[in-house]
Structure formats: C-alpha cells, structure tokens
Amino acid sequence: MEAHRYIQLRVHLDEQQIPDQIEWRADENQESWVKAKAFLLSIFEEQSKDTMKLDLWTSDFQMSEMDRFMYYSLRSLCDTYMRATNNTELANDFRSFIEHFGKQTELIQSS
C-alpha cells in the first residue's frame, strides 16, 4: 500500500482578490489550520524541466517581516543546495550574499 501525505494551503482573498489570510496544515490528521502571513512554493516539473512558483503574502505583511522571511528562506535554500550538490565553493558564495543581505536588512550585526 502506497503512503500519501498532504500539505494543504488555504488562502482567503479580499474583494480585490488580494490575500488577506493564509492558513496551512501538513497532515490530514491535523484538524486545526495554522495561520501564516506568507509562503513561497517552487516546484520543479520533471517533463518541462521548468520551475513553477507561487509566492503569496497577506496585505498586512510588514517589510521587516518580509526581510526576515527572505533571509531565513535564502539560508534554507543555500543549505539545501549544499546538501544536494556538495558544491562548497558556490554554496560559500551564496552564503556571502546571504550575510550581506542580513547586514543590509539589519537582521545580523556587521562585523
């Protein structure tokens, strides 16, 4: 028997079709929805070899929250890239940019 797991996203739109509430849950046994303010979804399609993206955020998502969200998302992407490719040189270049981004957004202290 094949096992399946589901990740569900629910997006509430205002009258201008702008997301005003985002909720998600990661397991069919989880009855309650968890509120979120943003999500990034990237899917690499096998046949077309193209990346499909869906990036949404709520109308009350503050710029400081976006900075933090991007910083930690980039860090995670870099870690994923390193684990998948073992390309240390390019991963270190990526980390340098992320550190620059963190300093520019004042999420990390300048040395």
C-alpha positions in Angstrom: 0.0 0.0 0.0 1.4 3.4 -1.0 1.5 6.1 1.7 0.4 9.6 0.9 0.9 12.8 2.9 -0.8 16.1 2.2 0.2 19.7 2.7 -2.8 21.9 2.4 -2.9 25.7 1.9 -5.9 27.8 2.3 -5.9 31.4 1.0 -8.7 33.9 1.9 -8.9 36.8 -0.6 -10.4 40.2 -0.1 -12.7 41.9 -2.5 -9.7 43.0 -4.7 -8.5 39.3 -4.8 -5.5 40.1 -2.5 -4.7 37.5 0.1 -5.8 38.7 3.5 -5.4 35.4 5.4 -3.3 32.4 4.7 -3.6 29.1 6.6 -1.9 25.7 6.3 -1.8 22.3 7.7 0.6 19.5 7.0 -1.2 16.3 7.9 -4.7 15.0 7.3 -5.0 14.3 11.0 -4.3 17.9 11.9 -7.8 19.3 12.3 -6.9 23.0 13.0 -5.4 25.3 10.5 -2.2 27.3 11.3 -2.2 31.0 10.4 0.7 32.3 8.2 1.4 35.6 6.6 3.4 34.3 3.5 4.6 31.3 1.7 6.9 30.5 -1.2 6.3 27.4 -3.3 8.6 26.2 -6.0 8.0 23.1 -8.0 10.5 21.6 -10.5 8.5 19.9 -13.2 10.0 16.7 -14.4 8.9 16.8 -18.0 9.3 20.5 -18.8 12.4 21.0 -16.6 10.9 24.3 -15.6 10.3 25.7 -12.1 6.7 26.8 -11.3 6.4 29.3 -8.5 3.7 30.6 -6.3 4.6 33.3 -3.9 1.9 34.9 -1.8 1.8 37.2 1.2 -1.0 38.9 3.1 -1.8 42.6 2.8 -0.7 43.1 6.4 2.8 41.5 5.9 5.2 44.2 7.1 8.5 44.9 5.3 10.5 43.9 8.3 8.7 40.6 8.3 9.5 40.2 4.6 13.1 40.9 5.2 13.2 38.2 7.9 11.2 35.7 5.8 13.6 36.2 2.8 16.7 36.0 5.0 15.8 32.7 6.5 14.4 31.3 3.3 17.6 32.1 1.5 19.6 30.4 4.3 17.5 27.3 3.9 17.9 27.3 0.1 21.6 27.6 0.5 21.7 24.6 2.9 19.5 22.6 0.5 21.7 23.4 -2.4 24.9 22.4 -0.5 23.3 19.1 0.7 22.1 18.3 -2.9 25.2 19.3 -4.8 28.1 19.3 -2.3 29.4 22.4 -4.3 31.2 24.1 -1.4 32.6 26.9 -3.5 29.3 28.1 -4.9 27.5 27.5 -1.6 30.0 29.7 0.2 29.4 32.4 -2.5 25.7 32.1 -1.8 26.3 32.3 2.0 28.3 35.5 1.4 25.4 37.1 -0.3 23.0 36.0 2.4 25.3 37.5 5.1 25.3 40.7 3.0 21.5 40.6 2.8 21.3 40.0 6.6 23.6 43.0 7.3 21.7 45.3 4.9 18.4 44.4 6.5 19.9 44.7 10.0 18.9 41.1 10.8 22.5 40.3 11.7 25.2 42.6 13.2 28.0 44.0 11.0 31.5 42.8 12.0 
